[in-house]
Amino acid sequence: MLGLLFIYFIGKYFYELAKEFGKSQWGFAIAGVATYYLGGALLYFVVLVPLMFIIPDTIENMDDRDHGFLIVPFGIGACFLLYYLLKKRWHKEIPSPETIDAIGREEEN
């Protein structure tokens, strides 16, 4: 149940960010949710698989709840990183008022 709340709020924040900058709202909401799951998958490849070679019974002895507690921070961290990068990039694309005012003027030499 908690996972559904995470998915809802992640999608909502990405939807609102895309709406603010005039991008595809549903596309980026889905991309945000996919990033949450990819961040969880990254946990397995970066942390748990190498740990499995060091301590062989690590993954087998873990509960599903333990896996969930490990996946959530990685997923939220990946979403936060993508959100921050998108917001920063889209902020740079907004033209400043000086450049908008200079569009119709002739250059004086």
N, C-alpha and C positions, 0 to 999 in steps of 0.2 A: 504494500500500500504506500509506503514511504517513497518507493521508486517512482510511482505514478505522479506523486507530487513534484518530485525533482524534474521529471519529464515535462510536466505542465509548465512549471515556472521557467525552466530553461527555454522551452519553446516560446513562452510569452515574452521573455526579455529579448530574445533574438528577433521576434516578430516586431516588437516596438522599436528596436534599433533600426531595423530595415525600413520601417515605416517613416521614421524620423529623417532618414537620408534618401528616401525615394527609391529604395531597392525592392526586390521581390520579397514580400513579407513571408509567404508560406515556404518559399525555397530556403530562406535563411533560418526559419524556425525549425525546419526539418534538418538542416545542416547542423544546427546547434545540438539537437537531440542525437544525431549521428556522432557528433564529436564527443558527447558524453559516453557513448558506448565504445568508441575508439580509444578514448582515454582509459577506460577499464581494460580493454584488450591490451593496451600498451603496458599496463601493470604486469600482465602475465608474461609478456616477452622480455621486459626489462628487469623485473624483480623476481617473479616466482619461478621462471624456468631456470635461470642461473642458480637460484636457491635450491631447486630440486636436485641439481647436480652436486651441490655442496652437502646438503642434508637430504638424503633420498626420500624419507617419509613425510616431508613437510606438507605437501599438497594433499596427500591421501588422508592425513590425520586432521585436516581442517574441516570445520562445519561449513555449510552453505552460508550461514549467517556471518561467519568469519570472512569468507570471500566477499560478501556484500560490504562489510565494514572496510575492507581494503580497497574495493573498487570505487566506492563513493568519492573519497578524496581525489583520486586520480581523475575520475570523470569530471568532477566539478572544477578541478584545476585546469583541465584541458579546455573546458567551456569558457572559463574565465579568461584564459590566454587568448582564445579565438575572439571572444567578445572585445577584449582590449585592443587587439591588433586590428580588427575590423573598424572599430570606432576611431582609432587613431588614423587609419588610412583614409577613411571616408571624410574625416575632418579636414584632411589636407586637400581633398578634392573640391571643397567649397571655395569658390572664388572670394577674394577679399573685396570690400567695397571700393577700394582704390582702383582695382583692376576693372571693376564693373563700370565705374565712372569714366575711365580712360578709353573705353571701347569706342565711343562715338567721336572723340576728339581727334583733331589732326595733330600730328607731331610738329612742333616748332623747331626749326633749325636755324 
